[in-house]
């Protein structure tokens, strides 16, 4: 089994994040892996982008603290654009060993958005992809 040292986790800032982080924490801790949280803001206006970035920053800072309290080194990054494109760019620009994400979001738009993203990423991934079915 490959040693996962740099794990990228796509976060959609919903309640499904807790499930993903629970699974990834259980994987990262014994491996001594660093967890990198990624949220992609998908907005249509500058005001919407600013608001969603502020909200995501607050949420990701909280997740970062929780991971660090467990003894897991972590960081976060927020990108803007189309989720599939930005996730692939983030992977191309950095040395990640694994991408983890939920199979879908918690509401219909989230299911459509992240369901289609995970399907598209499976075809284009250059690293292993861990899909986690979200608990509701």
Residue frames as qw, qx, qy, qz and C-alpha x, y, z in Angstrom:
[[0.000, 0.889, 0.457, 0.000, 0.00, 0.00, 0.00],
 [0.378, 0.565, -0.055, 0.732, 1.36, 3.46, -0.85],
 [0.364, -0.424, -0.467, 0.685, 2.26, 5.72, 2.04],
 [0.050, 0.822, 0.373, 0.428, -0.09, 8.67, 1.94],
 [0.479, -0.247, -0.291, 0.791, 1.79, 11.67, 3.36],
 [0.089, 0.186, -0.030, -0.978, -0.04, 14.59, 1.74],
 [0.120, 0.476, 0.870, 0.052, -3.82, 14.17, 1.68],
 [0.149, -0.054, -0.163, -0.974, -6.03, 16.70, -0.10],
 [0.084, 0.458, 0.850, -0.246, -9.62, 16.84, 1.13],
 [0.092, -0.333, -0.395, -0.851, -12.28, 18.61, -0.94],
 [0.035, -0.380, -0.689, 0.616, -14.63, 20.32, 1.51],
 [0.006, -0.521, -0.562, -0.642, -18.04, 21.69, 0.56],
 [0.064, -0.148, 0.368, -0.916, -18.71, 23.50, 3.88],
 [0.698, -0.283, -0.265, -0.602, -21.74, 21.38, 4.78],
 [0.722, -0.453, 0.410, -0.324, -22.49, 18.77, 7.43],
 [0.971, 0.216, -0.085, 0.052, -20.98, 16.05, 5.23],
 [0.305, 0.741, -0.488, 0.345, -17.56, 17.53, 6.02],
 [0.540, -0.546, 0.529, -0.362, -17.62, 16.00, 9.50],
 [0.964, 0.057, 0.245, -0.080, -17.94, 12.50, 8.02],
 [0.714, 0.617, -0.208, 0.257, -15.11, 13.06, 5.56],
 [0.022, 0.755, -0.499, 0.425, -12.84, 14.52, 8.23],
 [0.775, -0.390, 0.414, -0.274, -13.55, 11.62, 10.57],
 [0.961, 0.222, 0.132, 0.096, -12.47, 9.07, 7.95],
 [0.541, 0.708, -0.247, 0.382, -9.48, 11.09, 6.79],
 [0.310, -0.750, 0.454, -0.369, -8.34, 11.70, 10.37],
 [0.895, -0.238, 0.362, -0.106, -8.39, 7.97, 11.05],
 [0.865, 0.418, 0.048, 0.274, -6.23, 7.45, 7.97],
 [0.306, 0.821, -0.230, 0.424, -3.87, 10.41, 8.45],
 [0.505, -0.767, 0.311, -0.245, -3.01, 10.07, 12.13],
 [0.880, -0.282, 0.351, 0.147, -1.29, 6.66, 12.10],
 [0.762, 0.458, 0.173, 0.423, 0.48, 7.54, 8.82],
 [0.398, -0.533, -0.008, 0.747, 1.71, 10.90, 10.08],
 [0.345, 0.476, 0.526, 0.615, 0.13, 12.46, 7.00],
 [0.016, 0.268, 0.124, -0.955, -0.58, 16.14, 6.51],
 [0.248, 0.629, 0.736, 0.029, -4.19, 16.97, 5.66],
 [0.066, -0.121, 0.200, 0.970, -4.81, 19.84, 3.24],
 [0.293, 0.610, 0.668, -0.308, -8.38, 21.11, 3.15],
 [0.101, -0.001, 0.462, 0.881, -9.61, 22.60, -0.13],
 [0.307, 0.650, 0.597, -0.355, -12.79, 24.52, -0.70],
 [0.233, 0.163, 0.504, 0.816, -13.70, 25.85, -4.13],
 [0.228, 0.535, 0.353, -0.733, -15.93, 28.92, -4.15],
 [0.217, 0.326, 0.735, 0.554, -18.30, 28.72, -7.08],
 [0.061, 0.655, 0.395, -0.641, -19.87, 32.16, -7.37],
 [0.431, 0.630, 0.516, 0.389, -21.36, 34.44, -9.98],
 [0.043, 0.936, 0.047, 0.345, -20.62, 37.88, -8.55],
 [0.371, 0.443, -0.511, 0.636, -17.76, 39.51, -6.65],
 [0.458, -0.452, 0.321, -0.695, -20.01, 40.13, -3.65],
 [0.957, -0.127, -0.068, -0.253, -21.07, 36.49, -3.61],
 [0.769, 0.312, -0.429, 0.357, -17.42, 35.40, -3.92],
 [0.052, 0.508, -0.475, 0.716, -16.39, 37.63, -1.01],
 [0.692, -0.358, 0.213, -0.589, -19.23, 36.38, 1.20],
 [0.983, 0.013, -0.159, -0.093, -18.60, 32.71, 0.39],
 [0.590, 0.427, -0.487, 0.482, -14.83, 33.09, 0.95],
 [0.212, -0.501, 0.457, -0.704, -15.40, 34.66, 4.38],
 [0.864, -0.219, 0.115, -0.439, -17.82, 31.89, 5.34],
 [0.930, 0.202, -0.288, 0.110, -15.46, 29.17, 4.06],
 [0.319, 0.539, -0.530, 0.571, -12.46, 30.71, 5.85],
 [0.496, -0.446, 0.402, -0.627, -14.33, 30.63, 9.16],
 [0.964, -0.053, 0.034, -0.260, -15.40, 26.99, 8.65],
 [0.827, 0.363, -0.346, 0.253, -11.98, 25.80, 7.46],
 [0.045, 0.599, -0.540, 0.590, -10.20, 27.52, 10.35],
 [0.723, -0.340, 0.338, -0.497, -12.45, 25.53, 12.70],
 [0.985, 0.146, -0.085, -0.042, -11.70, 22.24, 10.90],
 [0.511, 0.588, -0.470, 0.415, -7.99, 23.07, 10.97],
 [0.283, -0.551, 0.532, -0.577, -8.09, 23.55, 14.74],
 [0.904, -0.155, 0.202, -0.343, -9.96, 20.25, 15.24],
 [0.899, 0.335, -0.242, 0.146, -7.42, 18.35, 13.16],
 [0.307, 0.604, -0.510, 0.530, -4.49, 19.96, 14.95],
 [0.575, -0.482, 0.399, -0.528, -6.05, 19.17, 18.33],
 [0.988, -0.004, 0.092, -0.126, -5.99, 15.50, 17.26],
 [0.569, -0.527, 0.505, 0.378, -2.27, 15.83, 16.46],
 [0.668, 0.437, 0.492, 0.347, -2.70, 16.05, 12.68],
 [0.200, -0.375, 0.218, 0.878, -0.76, 18.66, 10.75],
 [0.362, 0.649, 0.656, 0.127, -3.18, 20.50, 8.49],
 [0.077, -0.282, 0.153, 0.944, -3.65, 23.52, 6.29],
 [0.441, 0.627, 0.629, -0.130, -6.34, 24.92, 4.05],
 [0.135, -0.143, 0.411, 0.890, -6.70, 26.67, 0.74],
 [0.428, 0.645, 0.505, -0.383, -9.67, 28.39, -0.89],
 [0.222, -0.048, 0.594, 0.772, -9.87, 28.68, -4.67],
 [0.463, 0.514, 0.261, -0.673, -12.50, 30.26, -6.91],
 [0.305, 0.347, -0.649, -0.604, -13.96, 28.80, -10.08],
 [0.850, 0.014, -0.341, -0.402, -15.40, 25.55, -11.34],
 [0.728, -0.519, 0.416, -0.167, -14.84, 22.84, -8.68],
 [0.954, 0.153, 0.192, 0.170, -13.56, 20.14, -11.04],
 [0.549, 0.717, -0.124, 0.411, -11.11, 22.50, -12.75],
 [0.172, -0.819, 0.368, -0.405, -9.82, 24.02, -9.52],
 [0.857, -0.380, 0.339, -0.072, -9.38, 20.66, -7.79],
 [0.896, 0.306, 0.112, 0.302, -7.34, 19.39, -10.74],
 [0.298, 0.814, -0.215, 0.450, -5.25, 22.59, -10.76],
 [0.504, -0.728, 0.370, -0.282, -4.57, 22.25, -7.04],
 [0.941, -0.134, 0.295, 0.098, -3.42, 18.65, -7.56],
 [0.741, 0.552, 0.025, 0.381, -1.23, 19.62, -10.53],
 [0.114, 0.846, -0.233, 0.465, 0.40, 22.48, -8.60],
 [0.434, -0.621, 0.536, -0.371, 1.20, 20.49, -5.45],
 [0.356, 0.283, -0.891, 0.000, 2.50, 17.09, -4.41],
 [0.698, -0.199, 0.348, -0.594, -0.56, 15.34, -3.00],
 [0.034, -0.200, 0.977, 0.068, -0.72, 11.55, -2.61],
 [0.012, -0.426, -0.905, 0.013, -4.49, 11.18, -2.24],
 [0.275, -0.195, -0.094, -0.937, -7.70, 13.15, -2.84],
 [0.058, -0.355, -0.900, 0.244, -10.66, 12.49, -0.59],
 [0.286, -0.045, -0.064, -0.955, -14.15, 13.88, -1.04],
 [0.521, 0.222, 0.655, -0.501, -17.80, 13.08, -0.42],
 [0.288, 0.251, 0.829, 0.409, -19.80, 11.33, -3.08],
 [0.025, -0.660, -0.480, -0.577, -22.41, 14.11, -2.86],
 [0.036, -0.288, 0.306, -0.907, -23.52, 17.14, -0.89],
 [0.078, 0.221, 0.819, -0.524, -26.36, 17.37, 1.59],
 [0.471, 0.561, 0.316, -0.603, -29.01, 19.05, -0.58],
 [0.766, 0.510, 0.386, 0.067, -30.00, 18.41, -4.18],
 [0.369, 0.904, -0.214, 0.034, -27.73, 21.17, -5.61],
 [0.310, -0.688, 0.656, -0.016, -24.83, 19.76, -3.61],
 [0.780, 0.029, 0.625, 0.017, -25.57, 16.23, -4.80],
 [0.684, 0.706, 0.173, 0.061, -25.67, 17.41, -8.39],
 [0.148, 0.919, -0.361, 0.064, -22.53, 19.56, -8.06],
 [0.312, -0.607, 0.729, -0.058, -20.32, 17.19, -6.09],
 [0.829, 0.136, 0.539, -0.068, -21.76, 14.05, -7.66],
 [0.695, 0.713, 0.046, 0.078, -20.84, 15.30, -11.11],
 [0.018, 0.862, -0.499, 0.088, -17.46, 16.54, -9.84],
 [0.589, -0.398, 0.702, -0.043, -16.52, 13.16, -8.36],
 [0.836, 0.371, 0.405, 0.012, -17.62, 11.38, -11.54],
 [0.501, 0.849, -0.133, 0.098, -15.57, 13.73, -13.73],
 [0.198, -0.794, 0.568, -0.088, -12.52, 13.55, -11.46],
 [0.843, -0.146, 0.517, -0.009, -12.44, 9.75, -11.55],
 [0.798, 0.541, 0.201, 0.173, -11.60, 9.98, -15.25],
 [0.371, 0.842, -0.162, 0.356, -8.93, 12.67, -14.91],
 [0.611, -0.761, 0.217, -0.036, -7.19, 11.87, -11.64],
 [0.556, 0.586, -0.547, 0.220, -3.43, 11.42, -11.49],
 [0.031, -0.315, 0.789, -0.527, -3.52, 10.34, -7.82],
 [0.195, -0.315, -0.928, 0.050, -5.77, 7.91, -5.91],
 [0.356, -0.337, -0.093, -0.867, -9.29, 9.15, -5.17],
 [0.120, -0.205, -0.893, 0.383, -11.04, 8.18, -1.93],
 [0.373, -0.374, -0.318, -0.787, -14.80, 8.75, -2.22],
 [0.041, -0.111, -0.818, 0.562, -16.67, 8.75, 1.06],
 [0.270, -0.558, -0.644, -0.448, -20.41, 8.34, 1.21],
 [0.089, -0.339, 0.324, -0.879, -21.69, 11.07, 3.48],
 [0.167, -0.414, -0.847, 0.287, -23.79, 10.20, 6.53],
 [0.160, -0.519, -0.266, -0.796, -26.92, 12.29, 6.85]]
